[in-house]
């Protein structure tokens, strides 16, 4: 390659790094404004040869609440105010699944329990919560997702 072609390639990659969302057409315009005598076809060839790409746009993150304030997330104010619980799943080396029931106190960020088993059903959740209520006292609020274990009739009936 010639010296000018090497310099042009270096400048194109430099501009592509500096302006991450610009494609080869905009880079061509920038090069022309800098005084390079070049057309977009040559820039496109160099662009492809160097493996340059414009990254995909990331989706905008929407807010997690409504404008009318109807979904206000309760902030814990003292220990045993708000507890959160959820399931975590993993697989062992032989491909079998393992489920973990995790329960934390949101104020102290203390992990109250992690139960590990191959199968954890709604009655297992009720038994663990009952044990913790006796041992730690009853929390004012319990937060969970709407997974099938937590939306079951047994847990809703027991918590009511």
C-alpha positions in Angstrom: 0.0 0.0 0.0 1.1 3.5 -0.6 1.9 6.0 2.1 -1.3 8.1 1.5 -3.5 5.0 1.5 -2.0 4.0 4.9 -2.6 7.5 6.3 -6.1 7.5 4.9 -6.9 4.1 6.5 -5.5 5.3 9.8 -7.5 8.5 9.6 -10.7 6.6 8.8 -10.3 4.2 11.8 -9.4 7.1 14.0 -12.6 9.0 13.0 -14.7 5.8 13.4 -13.4 5.4 16.9 -13.9 9.1 17.8 -17.4 9.2 16.3 -18.8 5.8 17.2 -22.3 6.3 15.7 -21.0 7.6 12.3 -21.1 5.4 9.2 -18.8 5.5 6.2 -20.9 8.3 4.5 -20.5 10.7 7.4 -16.8 9.8 7.7 -16.5 10.6 4.0 -18.0 14.0 4.6 -15.6 14.6 7.5 -12.6 13.6 5.4 -13.8 16.0 2.6 -14.1 18.8 5.1 -10.5 18.1 6.2 -9.4 18.5 2.6 -9.0 14.8 1.5 -9.9 14.3 -2.2 -11.9 11.1 -1.9 -15.3 9.6 -2.8 -17.6 7.5 -0.6 -16.9 4.3 -2.6 -13.2 4.2 -1.6 -14.1 5.0 2.0 -16.7 2.1 1.9 -14.1 -0.3 0.6 -11.6 0.6 3.4 -14.5 0.6 5.9 -15.3 -3.0 5.0 -11.7 -4.2 4.7 -11.0 -2.9 8.2 -14.1 -4.5 9.6 -15.6 -1.3 10.9 -19.3 -1.3 11.9 -21.8 1.1 13.4 -23.0 -0.5 16.6 -26.8 -1.2 17.0 -28.7 1.4 18.9 -29.6 0.5 22.4 -33.3 0.7 23.3 -34.2 3.6 25.5 -34.9 2.6 29.1 -38.4 3.5 30.1 -39.2 4.7 33.6 -40.4 2.0 36.1 -43.3 4.1 37.4 -46.4 5.8 36.1 -46.8 9.6 35.9 -49.8 9.6 38.2 -47.6 8.1 41.0 -49.8 5.0 41.4 -46.8 2.7 41.7 -44.7 4.0 44.6 -41.9 1.6 45.7 -41.9 1.2 49.4 -38.6 2.1 50.9 -37.6 0.2 54.0 -37.2 2.3 57.2 -36.1 -0.1 59.8 -35.2 -3.8 60.3 -38.0 -6.2 59.6 -39.9 -3.5 57.7 -39.6 -5.0 54.2 -38.5 -8.5 53.2 -37.9 -9.6 49.6 -37.7 -13.1 48.3 -37.2 -14.7 45.0 -35.9 -17.8 43.3 -32.5 -18.3 41.6 -31.9 -21.2 39.3 -28.7 -22.8 38.3 -27.4 -26.1 36.8 -24.9 -28.5 38.1 -22.1 -30.0 36.1 -24.3 -32.9 35.0 -27.0 -30.6 33.7 -29.5 -31.0 36.5 -31.2 -27.9 37.8 -30.9 -26.5 41.3 -33.3 -23.9 42.8 -32.4 -21.5 45.5 -35.0 -19.6 47.6 -33.3 -16.4 48.7 -34.9 -14.1 51.3 -33.4 -10.8 52.4 -34.2 -7.9 54.8 -34.1 -4.8 52.6 -33.1 -2.4 55.3 -30.1 -4.2 56.7 -29.5 -6.1 53.4 -29.0 -9.2 55.5 -29.6 -12.5 53.8 -32.2 -14.3 56.0 -32.1 -17.6 54.2 -30.9 -19.4 51.1 -32.6 -22.7 50.7 -31.1 -25.0 48.0 -33.0 -28.0 46.6 -33.8 -29.7 43.3 -37.5 -28.8 43.7 -38.9 -26.1 45.9 -42.7 -25.8 45.8 -45.2 -23.4 47.4 -45.4 -25.5 50.6 -41.7 -25.3 51.1 -41.9 -21.5 50.8 -44.7 -21.4 53.4 -42.7 -23.6 55.8 -39.5 -21.4 55.4 -41.5 -18.2 55.9 -43.2 -19.7 59.0 -39.9 -20.7 60.5 -38.5 -17.2 59.9 -41.6 -15.5 61.3 -41.1 -17.5 64.5 -37.4 -16.9 64.7 -37.1 -13.3 63.4 -40.6 -11.8 63.9 -43.2 -10.9 61.3 -42.2 -8.2 58.8 -44.6 -5.4 57.9 -44.3 -6.1 54.2 -43.1 -8.9 52.0 -42.0 -8.1 48.4 -41.8 -10.8 45.6 -42.2 -11.1 41.9 -45.3 -12.7 40.4 -43.7 -16.0 39.7 -45.8 -19.2 39.9 -44.5 -20.1 43.3 -45.5 -16.7 44.8 -48.8 -16.4 43.0 -50.0 -19.8 44.2 -53.2 -19.9 46.2 -51.4 -21.6 49.1 -49.0 -18.8 49.7 -51.6 -16.0 49.2 -54.0 -17.8 51.5 -51.4 -18.4 54.2 -50.1 -14.8 54.0 -53.6 -13.4 54.2 
